[in-house]
């Protein structure tokens, strides 16, 4: 499934962490096609996290998390600054694989469902549906022998006519034909001549459509986990290494329902304070000294 996704979305390809996002769908669905398209829909939301160039979506979310803590929990913010954890790299895995490593299988599915339900937006769902991958309209060649090599036609005329019949609608230049004739090495389970035959078929890149990184509920869930475990974190961490160890060893208590409720409250509180900070209302009867 991951190999097929890397094929249909070569710009993203395969990245570490994708297997954590795919595994629930493989368990839930008997049909691999169903699992693939559910995974593909999820990647439309999180595709920016797996960018190979530039700033990834996770790094942007970590920056948002830092701003959230600064505005909502000054004490936690000051502690993290003191121990040199401004990068918040300990939370990288949580946001990349959506808490799959921090929670049990059932709890992580519960977390996903509650986050998506709380963040459901009809316009977002419509936008995601409209920005799907192109149909996989590839023409499988019928002139391949069992060992993957092409059969040579005895007559040049019959070869040309059969080539046009089998590949109607797909034009090839001389270079492409040479690739077909000379390249038979396996690639992703398919021979090179298969890829050459279909190299002109382009797949539209998936449009990453998601909420703004500051509004995304997973970021506030990460903030909620920090705040709900603030006593343990502030007491037992004296450096960023201590914090990374706590998260890697799953030593924090994470109750999904409480975490989601807290995250929703934190989001409301954050934007209330943000609006109040950016648009301070003039106090009635105030005196300018």
Long-range contacts (C-beta under 8 A, 24 or more apart in sequence): 1-26, 1-32, 1-35, 1-36, 1-39, 3-188, 3-189, 4-36, 5-36, 5-39, 5-40, 5-43, 6-188, 7-188, 8-40, 8-133, 8-136, 8-203, 9-43, 9-47, 9-133, 9-203, 9-205, 9-206, 10-203, 11-205, 12-43, 12-47, 12-50, 12-51, 12-52, 12-206, 13-52, 15-50, 15-52, 17-49, 17-50, 17-93, 17-96, 17-97, 18-43, 18-50, 20-97, 20-98, 20-100, 20-101, 21-46, 21-97, 21-98, 21-100, 23-100, 24-100, 24-105, 24-108, 24-109, 24-112, 27-105, 40-132, 40-133, 40-206, 41-128, 43-206, 44-128, 44-131, 44-132, 44-206, 44-207, 44-208, 44-209, 44-210, 45-128, 45-208, 45-209, 45-210, 46-98, 46-210, 47-206, 47-208, 48-208, 48-210, 49-95, 49-96, 57-208, 57-213, 58-92, 58-95, 58-96, 60-213, 61-95, 61-213, 61-216, 61-218, 61-219, 61-222, 62-87, 62-88, 62-89, 62-91, 62-92, 62-95, 63-213, 64-213, 64-214, 64-216, 64-219, 65-91, 65-219, 65-222, 65-223, 67-214, 68-214, 68-219, 68-220, 68-223, 68-266, 68-270, 69-223, 69-226, 71-270, 71-273, 71-274, 71-277, 72-223, 72-227, 72-266, 72-269, 72-270, 72-273, 73-223, 73-226, 73-227, 73-230, 75-230, 75-234, 76-226, 76-227, 76-230, 76-233, 76-234, 79-233, 79-234, 79-237, 80-243, 83-237, 83-238, 83-239, 83-240, 83-242, 83-243, 84-239, 84-240, 85-237, 85-239, 85-240, 85-243, 87-240, 89-240, 89-244, 90-240, 90-243, 90-244, 90-246, 90-247, 91-222, 91-226, 91-247, 93-247, 93-248, 94-218, 94-222, 94-225, 94-247, 95-218, 95-219, 95-222, 98-218, 99-218, 99-221, 99-254, 101-250, 102-225, 102-247, 102-250, 102-252, 102-254, 103-254, 103-256, 107-254, 107-256, 110-256, 110-257, 111-221, 111-256, 111-259, 111-260, 114-256, 114-257, 114-260, 115-217, 115-218, 115-221, 115-260, 118-217, 118-260, 118-264, 119-211, 119-216, 119-217, 121-211, 124-209, 124-210, 124-211, 127-207, 127-209, 128-209, 131-206, 131-207, 131-209, 132-206, 133-203, 133-204, 133-206, 134-202, 134-203, 134-204, 137-201, 138-198, 138-201, 139-166, 139-167, 139-170, 139-197, 139-198, 140-194, 141-166, 141-193, 141-194, 141-197, 142-166, 144-191, 144-193, 144-194, 148-184, 148-186, 148-191, 149-184, 150-180, 150-181, 150-184, 150-193, 167-197, 170-197, 170-198, 170-200, 170-201, 171-200, 172-196, 172-197, 172-200, 176-200, 215-267, 217-260, 217-263, 217-264, 217-267, 220-263, 220-264, 220-266, 220-267, 220-270, 221-259, 221-260, 221-263, 223-263, 223-266, 224-259, 224-260, 224-262, 224-263, 224-266, 225-252, 225-254, 225-259, 227-262, 227-266, 228-253, 228-254, 228-258, 228-259, 228-262, 229-253
